[in-house]
């Protein structure tokens, strides 16, 4: 059983500290990446570790670890090679790339080479259709690959090299990548200085430049402020807002609020009713502050803008007629069922009018 290092435990505490005390379970995703960075996959020991530090049970952690494909449940190679075989990349030759690698490496989907270097998988979509067919190595892109180019990449990896991705930073092992996914910086010298954006990504910018399109008032030379500078500017703005004098309240001769209503409420100081604009019969009712916006919306929404919702606070639904008696409804239901017998002999239970009447009588007798 794996015993996680003190460095991992310290990093786990740092991850949990990023979240509010009553929301610590939100740290589960980066914690799973953290344990994967030590073992190369999320083992039962890793699940137990995450459950321990977050105060969860192992079933809760396991449910998350098995949901996301980025969490591997068995030992994985140093380099996870993913080939997109979805529609666009498949049309452009993605399946041929995958088949060539599978035959050359002697492994299938989610299998690892004997030397522990390469784990191969086919991916449903790598979200880079404009670069297809694409392949990733530990989630860094190799664009426009063909079978020969893909073989060259995996052979260089097996020989100990680290080929440069088409886009993105310098390649790292799966364990090193897991540390970054847990929220920690890549500490290798110059690691993030490599790579660059692809031509398809820059196409929109080049078109904007060609046609003179720009955001109004945008100054590309404006420096991006650090977090400390942004916090300081926000604090100054808040202090300036608090120092502003309150606007004088308008009043009439009696010191009362000015009237803003229409003829229906003139002189009352109340705003005009919304019914004039929407035709609604439901008054505007302020919902309790403790309710979520979703609940508040559900309680005040009016489907046809005229009929009040039954559960809207302070509203009543007008009734134009007397509701039918329960017995009338039962008779109507029985008559409808009798007039529409099901086809064939396989009749579901209760479809016959006689059976419905019998059930109704039995229910009434039990009251």
ABEGO torsion letter per residue (X at the ends): XBBBBAAAAAAAAAAAAABBAAAAAAAAAAAAAAAAAAAGBBBAAAAAAAAAAAGBBAAAAAAAAAABAABBABBBBABBBBBBABAAAAAAGAAAAAAAAAAAAGBBBGBBBAAGABBBBBBABAGBAAAOBBBBBGGBBBBGBBAAAAAAAAAAAAAGBBBBBABEBBBBBAAAAAAAAAGBBBABBGAAABEEBBAAAAAAAAAAAAAGBBBBGBBAABBBBBAAAAAAAAAAAAAAAAABBBBBBBBBAAGBBBBABBAAABGAGBBBBAAAAAGBABBBBBBBAABBAAAAAAAABBAAGABBBAABBGBBBBBABBBBBAAAAAAAAAAAAAABBBBEABBBBGABAAAAAAAAAAAAAAX
